[in-house]
Amino acid sequence: MSARLLTGALAAGTAALWLTAAAAHSIEAGPSEAVQAAFDIIETTIVTKGDTAVFTTRVRGEAGKDKPDATGRFEGSDVYAYVWPTSLDSGEIGFDKAQGIVALAVTFHPDFDDAARGGRNRHVWHPHWVVLAGDKACGGGLKVVDIPAGAKPKVPETWPGVPLLIDSPDYGTTFKGDTVDVEIPLSLIGGIKGASYDGVTAGLKVDGNLHAPLLCVSNVFKVASGDLSLPGKVAPAE
């Protein structure tokens, strides 16, 4: 199952963290000076409020402050991300079913654009749905699933046209102090109610030769649960 794959792929190399249950729908982690403050997860939640799902990560420092340096090239460029791995099926976000681990990611990458319909987004933090799978070629043990040449899988309307299982929806994304929030209408992800989740901060890298895997998880900064067991449960906000 996806939680076991995530655990095996990323648990090695992550700092030892502890989990407390301040609320039924919250994953809390102790601070770690070994992690950059902007990526040192203190709390991760996904809750429903009325007709909206709210994804939230709180960090020890200022969320979104640190960004990757521009290289001037797509090949070998870096991506920073705040990520919520979930138990959702890829079919629930517009791809074919059972393609891998579904995660929402808020990313920044100054060397390329991957917005829907040819839009620009390299200059701002922005959300994506990504489908992940294990790959030993990646430093973090996971990749964004590649679309092989000539393949024509089912993709969402806001797929950005790159050969990856990635979506570029226009969800409300807010950085304020130590917190990043993403708000998504439940009508677009009805399956999120009761789903399991975790929180991760990570760096990704575009392959220098543009060969599969094209986009690797190269460095895991922190995992909210400590072991990627997806202990969080989506519940109504209290």
C-alpha positions in Angstrom: 0.0 0.0 0.0 1.1 3.6 -0.5 2.0 4.3 3.1 4.5 1.4 3.2 6.1 2.5 0.0 6.5 6.0 1.3 8.0 4.7 4.5 10.5 2.5 2.7 11.4 5.1 0.2 12.0 8.1 2.6 12.4 7.0 6.2 16.1 6.5 5.8 17.8 9.8 6.1 15.0 11.6 7.8 15.6 13.0 11.3 14.0 11.3 14.3 10.9 13.2 15.1 8.0 12.6 17.6 4.3 12.7 17.1 1.8 14.2 19.4 -2.0 14.3 19.0 -3.1 17.8 20.1 -6.2 17.3 17.9 -7.6 14.3 16.1 -6.9 15.8 12.7 -3.4 17.3 13.5 0.1 15.9 13.1 2.6 17.7 15.3 6.4 17.3 15.2 9.1 18.6 17.5 11.5 21.2 16.2 14.8 20.2 14.7 17.7 22.6 14.5 19.2 20.4 11.8 16.4 21.5 9.4 16.2 24.9 7.8 13.6 26.8 9.8 11.5 27.5 6.7 11.1 23.8 6.2 11.1 22.6 9.8 7.5 21.3 10.1 5.9 21.9 13.4 2.3 20.9 12.5 0.4 19.6 9.4 -3.3 19.4 9.0 -6.0 18.8 6.4 -9.5 19.8 7.5 -12.8 20.5 5.9 -14.6 23.8 6.5 -18.0 24.0 4.9 -17.5 23.2 1.2 -13.7 23.6 1.3 -10.8 21.4 2.2 -7.9 23.3 3.8 -4.4 22.0 3.6 -2.1 23.7 6.2 1.6 23.3 7.2 3.2 25.3 10.0 7.0 25.6 10.3 9.5 26.8 12.8 10.5 29.8 10.7 9.0 31.9 7.9 7.1 29.7 5.4 8.2 30.3 1.8 11.2 32.4 2.8 13.8 30.1 1.3 13.8 29.4 -2.5 16.1 27.5 -4.8 18.7 29.5 -6.7 18.1 30.0 -10.4 20.5 28.2 -12.7 19.4 29.5 -16.0 18.7 26.0 -17.3 15.8 23.6 -17.1 18.1 20.6 -17.0 19.4 20.0 -13.4 17.3 22.8 -11.9 15.9 22.6 -8.4 12.4 22.7 -6.9 11.5 23.3 -3.3 8.2 21.9 -2.0 5.7 21.8 0.9 4.0 18.4 0.4 0.9 16.6 1.7 1.1 12.9 0.7 -2.4 11.4 0.9 -4.3 8.1 0.5 -6.3 9.5 -2.4 -6.4 7.4 -5.6 -5.0 9.1 -8.7 -8.4 8.6 -10.4 -9.8 11.1 -7.9 -7.6 13.9 -9.2 -8.2 13.3 -13.0 -5.6 10.7 -13.9 -6.1 7.0 -14.5 -6.7 5.0 -11.4 -4.0 3.4 -9.2 -1.0 5.2 -10.8 0.9 5.8 -7.5 0.9 8.0 -4.4 -1.2 11.2 -4.7 0.2 14.3 -3.1 -0.6 18.0 -3.1 2.6 20.0 -3.4 3.2 23.8 -3.1 6.3 24.4 -5.1 8.8 27.1 -6.2 11.1 26.6 -9.2 12.7 29.7 -10.7 14.0 28.1 -13.9 10.8 26.9 -15.7 7.1 27.4 -15.9 4.6 24.6 -15.6 1.3 26.4 -15.2 -1.8 25.2 -17.1 -2.5 26.5 -20.6 1.0 27.9 -21.0 0.8 30.3 -18.1 3.8 31.6 -16.1 4.4 30.5 -12.5 8.2 30.4 -12.0 8.1 33.6 -10.0 5.6 32.4 -7.3 4.9 29.6 -5.0 2.1 27.6 -6.5 0.2 24.3 -6.0 0.3 21.0 -8.0 -1.2 17.6 -7.7 1.6 15.0 -8.3 1.6 11.3 -8.5 4.7 9.7 -7.0 6.3 6.3 -7.3 9.4 4.6 -5.9 12.6 4.9 -7.9 16.0 3.9 -6.5 17.6 6.3 -9.1 16.3 9.2 -7.0 18.2 10.4 -3.9 14.9 10.6 -1.9 13.7 7.3 -3.3 10.7 8.7 -5.1 9.9 10.3 -8.5 7.0 12.1 -10.1 5.6 9.4 -12.4 6.8 9.8 -16.0 4.6 9.6 -19.1 6.5 7.5 -21.6 6.9 8.8 -25.2 3.9 8.0 -27.3 1.6 7.2 -24.3 -1.7 9.0 -23.9 -2.9 8.5 -20.4 -5.9 10.2 -18.9 -4.9 13.7 -17.6 -6.8 16.5 -15.9 -8.0 19.6 -17.8 -5.2 21.7 -16.1 -2.4 19.2 -16.9 0.5 21.5 -18.0 1.5 19.4 -21.0 4.8 18.0 -19.5 5.5 14.3 -19.7 4.7 13.8 -16.0 1.6 12.9 -13.9 1.3 16.4 -12.6 -1.6 18.8 -12.5 -1.5 22.6 -12.2 -4.9 23.7 -10.8 -5.5 27.3 -9.7 -6.1 26.8 -6.0 -6.0 29.6 -3.4 -2.5 29.4 -1.8 -1.5 31.7 1.0 1.8 32.2 2.9 1.5 34.1 6.2 4.2 34.1 8.8 5.0 30.5 9.7 2.1 28.9 7.8 1.2 27.9 4.2 -2.5 27.2 3.4 -4.1 25.8 0.3 -7.9 25.9 -0.1 -9.7 23.5 -2.5 -13.4 23.2 -3.2 -14.7 19.8 -2.0 -16.6 19.5 -5.2 -13.2 19.0 -6.9 -11.8 16.4 -4.4 -14.8 14.8 -2.7 -12.7 11.8 -1.8 -10.6 13.8 0.6 -13.1 13.4 3.5 -11.8 10.8 5.9 -8.6 10.3 3.8 -5.2 9.7 5.5 -2.3 12.2 5.1 1.1 13.3 6.2 3.3 16.3 5.7 6.7 16.6 4.1 9.1 19.3 3.0 11.5 18.4 0.3 13.7 19.3 -2.6 13.2 17.9 -6.1 15.6 18.0 -9.1 15.1 17.9 -12.8 17.3 15.2 -14.4 20.4 16.8 -16.0 19.9 14.6 -19.1 16.1 15.0 -19.2 15.8 11.2 -19.1 13.3 9.2 -17.0 13.0 9.8 -14.2 12.6 13.4 -15.3 11.8 14.8 -11.8 13.2 13.2 -8.7 12.6 13.8 -5.0 16.3 14.5 -4.3 16.3 15.5 -0.7 13.7 15.1 2.1 14.0 18.0 4.6 11.5 16.8 7.1 8.5 14.4 7.6 5.8 15.5 9.9 5.1 12.0 11.3 8.8 11.0 11.3 8.1 7.7 9.4 5.6 8.6 6.6 2.9 6.4 8.1 0.2 8.9 7.0 -1.3 9.0 10.5 -3.4 12.1 9.9 -7.1 11.8 9.2 -9.1 14.5 7.3 -11.9 15.7 9.6 -14.1 18.7 9.9 -12.4 21.7 11.5 -13.1 22.1 15.2 
